[in-house]
Amino acid sequence: MSNDRNFSLEGLSHFLMAIGVFIVVLMVFAFMAQSIIEPIFGISLAEIQKVGIENITVNQGLAIKFAQFFTPFGILVSSLIFCTILKTKFTSFVGIQNRITMPLLGLSVLLLIAIMPLIAGLLELNSKVSFPADLSEIFREAEDMNNNLYALMLKHNSGIHLVVNFFLMALLPAISEEVFFRGVLMRVSAKMTGNIWSGIAISSFIFALIHLQPYKFLAMFFIAFMFGYLYYRTGSLWIPIVLHTINNSMAIIGSRLENSGLDAGILAEDATLGWPWIVGGLVATFLLIWVIQKNTDDLDFSYE
């Protein structure tokens, strides 16, 4: 992808098509989830979400987890539909046919570790942002709804439930979200703007926005941008997929440790890191980016 900033109408049409297919497919899959859950489990999703965390039963927890399968699966289907409409090969368009090289994967994992203090700092900064009262109330409700859903899924988090949680909350969302947001949306956004960095930024912004967690927006945007950067430099979507899976797994492991009465350390939900950690993370991040830049080439993300 060249660095000129010529706006592309074809890119805009592809961008709008990708967003439109994404929204429609997710609405269809959400309706399917609502329609299937109650006959199977005997309770609606709306009723389950009103159940207190302490009172949720195993059956209700399974219903929540079963419903969660529909969202990432819908995201994958929307990506497949988009590529079908575009008449392009899915695996090559989204970059999953490109192999991982172990040295680059190792550097990428180290980069993920290095940015963790920066993410913690952004979470703290984001929590201090003031919004107008009405908007703040809406944001808090959205945040509470997402946090409650997450807590309900993690209420039963041992044995087979731990395996199911890893698949539904870590692996499957990582694959589906990277395929759409990096594999599809980043590429069409870059075509639309004529600039790969704009493509990374736009896809990262939408990624953070659709998670409906406004007090985690800055951290989500930052980590999505880093995933986009690594995809751009390595050419393999499997690298951000692996990192996304690791990132998602941290909350599951932290919850499991806390439920076992163990110290979750930096994996705890309320873990905080001081300025020395943040400064060290920043230095390590720049160093690793420099090494990655030296060992990779600018890749062409343009397409016809």
HUFEN-V881512 format. One record per pair of residues at least 12 apart in sequence whose ideal C-beta (glycine too) atoms are under 10 Angstrom apart, sorted by the first residue. I is the first residue (numbers start at 1). J is the second residue. Records with the same first field share a line. If there is no record, write none. Layout:
BEGIN
I: J, J
END
This chain:
BEGIN
1: 186, 187, 190, 191, 193, 194, 195, 196, 197, 198, 199, 232, 298, 299, 300, 301, 302, 303
2: 190, 194, 195, 196, 298, 300, 301, 302
3: 194, 195, 196, 197, 198, 298
4: 193, 194, 195
5: 193, 194, 195, 198
6: 193, 194, 195
7: 192, 193, 194, 195
8: 188, 190, 191, 192, 193, 194, 302
9: 192
10: 188, 191, 192, 304
11: 187, 188, 189, 190, 191, 192, 193, 194, 199, 302, 303
12: 188, 189, 191, 192, 193
13: 188, 191, 192
14: 82, 85, 86, 184, 185, 187, 188, 189, 191, 192, 303
15: 184, 185, 187, 188, 189, 190, 191, 192, 193, 199, 202, 203, 206
16: 188, 192
17: 81, 82, 85, 86, 184, 188
18: 78, 79, 81, 82, 83, 85, 86, 180, 181, 184, 185, 187, 188, 189, 203, 206
19: 78, 82, 184, 185, 188, 206
20: 78, 82
21: 77, 78, 79, 80, 81, 82, 84, 85, 180, 184
22: 74, 75, 77, 78, 79, 81, 82, 180, 181, 184, 185, 206, 210
23: 78, 210
24: 74, 78, 81
25: 73, 74, 75, 76, 77, 78, 79, 80, 81, 82
26: 70, 71, 74, 75, 77, 78, 210
27: 74
28: 70, 74, 77, 78
29: 67, 69, 70, 71, 72, 73, 74, 75, 77, 78
30: 45, 67, 70, 71, 74
31: 70
32: 67, 70, 73, 74
33: 45, 63, 66, 67, 68, 69, 70, 71, 73, 74
34: 46, 67, 70
36: 63, 66, 67, 70
37: 62, 63, 64, 66, 67, 70
38: 63
40: 59, 62, 63, 66
41: 57, 59, 60, 61, 62, 63, 64, 66, 67
42: 59, 60, 63
43: 57, 59, 60, 63
44: 63
45: 60, 63, 64, 66, 67, 149
47: 60, 63
48: 60, 61, 63, 64, 67, 149, 152
49: 64, 145, 148, 149, 152
50: 148
51: 64, 148, 152, 155
52: 148, 152
53: 148, 151, 152, 154, 155
54: 155
55: 155
56: 151, 152, 153, 155, 156
57: 155, 156
58: 155, 156, 161
60: 152, 155, 156
61: 152, 153, 154, 155, 156, 157, 161, 164, 165
62: 156, 161, 164
63: 152
64: 149, 150, 152, 153, 155, 156, 168
65: 152, 153, 156, 161, 164, 165, 167, 168, 169
66: 164, 168
67: 149, 153, 168
68: 149, 153, 164, 165, 168, 169, 172, 173
69: 164, 167, 168, 172
71: 168, 172, 173, 176, 177
72: 167, 168, 169, 171, 172, 173, 174, 175, 176, 177, 179, 180
73: 172, 176
74: 176, 180
75: 172, 173, 175, 176, 177, 178, 179, 180, 181, 184, 210
76: 90, 172, 175, 176, 177, 179, 180
77: 176
78: 176, 179, 180, 184
79: 93, 94, 176, 177, 178, 179, 180, 181, 183, 184, 185
80: 94, 179, 184
82: 94, 180, 183, 184, 185, 188
83: 179, 183, 184
86: 184, 188, 303, 304
88: 303, 304
90: 179, 183, 184
91: 183, 237
92: 303
93: 179, 183, 184, 187, 188, 303
94: 178, 179, 180, 182, 183, 184, 186, 187, 231, 237
95: 178, 179, 182, 183, 184, 186, 187, 231, 232, 234, 235, 236, 237, 238, 239, 240, 241, 299, 301
96: 175, 178, 179, 183, 236, 237, 238, 241
97: 236, 237, 238
98: 231, 234, 235, 236, 237, 238, 239, 299
99: 235, 236, 238
100: 234, 236, 237, 238, 239, 241, 242
101: 234, 235, 236, 239, 295, 296
103: 291, 292, 295
104: 230, 233, 234, 235, 236, 239, 292, 295, 296
105: 230, 234, 236, 238, 239, 242, 243
107: 230, 233, 234, 239, 288, 289, 291, 292, 295, 296
108: 226, 227, 229, 230, 231, 233, 234, 236, 239, 240, 242, 243, 246, 288, 292
109: 239, 242, 243, 246, 288
110: 284, 285, 287, 288, 291, 292
111: 226, 229, 230, 239, 243, 284, 285, 287, 288, 289, 291, 292
112: 223, 226, 227, 230, 240, 242, 243, 244, 246, 247, 250, 285, 288
113: 246, 281, 284, 285, 288
114: 226, 280, 281, 282, 283, 284, 285, 286, 287, 288, 289
115: 219, 222, 223, 226, 243, 247, 281, 282, 284, 285, 288, 289
116: 223, 247, 250, 266, 271, 273, 277, 278, 281, 285
117: 266, 273, 274, 275, 276, 277, 278, 279, 280, 281, 282, 284, 285
118: 219, 222, 223, 226, 273, 277, 278, 279, 281, 282, 284, 285
119: 216, 218, 219, 220, 222, 223, 226, 247, 273, 278, 281
120: 219, 266, 271, 272, 273, 274, 277, 278, 281
121: 218, 219, 222, 272, 273, 274, 275, 277, 278, 279, 281, 282
122: 216, 217, 218, 219, 220, 221, 222, 223, 278
123: 215, 216, 217, 218, 219, 220, 222, 271, 272, 273
124: 218, 219, 272, 273, 278
125: 218, 219
126: 213, 214, 215, 216, 217, 218, 219, 220, 221
127: 215, 216, 218
128: 215
129: 214, 215, 217, 218
131: 214, 215
135: 214
136: 214, 215
138: 214
139: 212, 213, 214, 215, 217
140: 214, 215
141: 212
142: 211, 212, 213, 214, 215
143: 212, 213, 214, 215, 216
145: 212, 213
146: 211, 212, 213, 214, 216
147: 213, 215, 216, 269
150: 169, 213, 251, 252, 255, 269
151: 255, 269
153: 165, 168, 169, 252, 255
154: 169, 251, 252, 254, 255, 256, 258, 259, 269
155: 255, 259
156: 259
157: 169, 252, 253, 255, 256, 257, 258, 259, 260
158: 256, 259, 260
161: 256
162: 252, 253, 255, 256
165: 248, 249, 251, 252, 255, 256
166: 245, 248, 249, 252, 253, 256
168: 248, 252
169: 248, 249, 251, 252, 255
170: 244, 245, 246, 247, 248, 249, 250, 251, 252, 253
171: 241, 244, 245, 248, 249
172: 245, 248
173: 244, 245, 248
174: 227, 240, 241, 242, 243, 244, 245, 246, 247, 248, 249
175: 237, 238, 241, 244, 245
176: 241, 244
177: 207, 210, 211, 224, 227, 240, 241, 244, 248
178: 207, 224, 227, 228, 231, 237, 238, 239, 240, 241, 242, 243, 244, 245
179: 237, 240, 241
180: 203, 206, 207, 210
181: 203, 204, 206, 207, 208, 210, 224, 227, 228, 231, 240, 244
182: 199, 200, 203, 204, 207, 224, 227, 228, 230, 231, 232, 237, 239, 240, 241, 244
183: 203, 231, 237, 240, 241
184: 203
185: 199, 202, 203, 204, 206, 207, 228
186: 198, 199, 200, 201, 202, 203, 204, 206, 207, 224, 227, 228, 231, 232, 237, 240, 301
187: 199, 203, 231, 232, 301, 302, 303
188: 202, 203, 301, 303
189: 201, 202, 203, 204, 205, 206, 228, 301
190: 202, 203, 228, 232, 301, 302, 303
191: 301, 302, 303, 304
194: 302
196: 228, 229, 232, 298, 299, 300, 301, 302
197: 225, 228, 229, 232
199: 228, 232, 301
200: 224, 225, 226, 227, 228, 229, 231, 232, 301
201: 221, 224, 225, 228
202: 228
203: 224, 225, 227, 228, 231
204: 220, 221, 222, 223, 224, 225, 226, 227, 228, 229
205: 217, 220, 221, 224, 225
206: 221, 224
207: 220, 221, 223, 224, 225, 227, 228
208: 220, 221, 222, 223, 224, 225
209: 221
211: 224
223: 240, 243, 244, 247
224: 240, 244
226: 240, 243, 285, 289
227: 239, 240, 241, 243, 244, 247
228: 240
229: 289, 292, 293
230: 242, 243, 289, 292, 296
231: 299, 301
232: 296, 298, 299, 301
233: 289, 292, 293, 295, 296, 297, 298, 299
234: 292, 295, 296, 297, 299
235: 296, 297, 299, 300, 301
249: 267
250: 264, 266, 267, 268
251: 264, 267, 268, 269
252: 267
253: 267
254: 266, 267, 268, 269, 271
255: 267, 268, 269
END
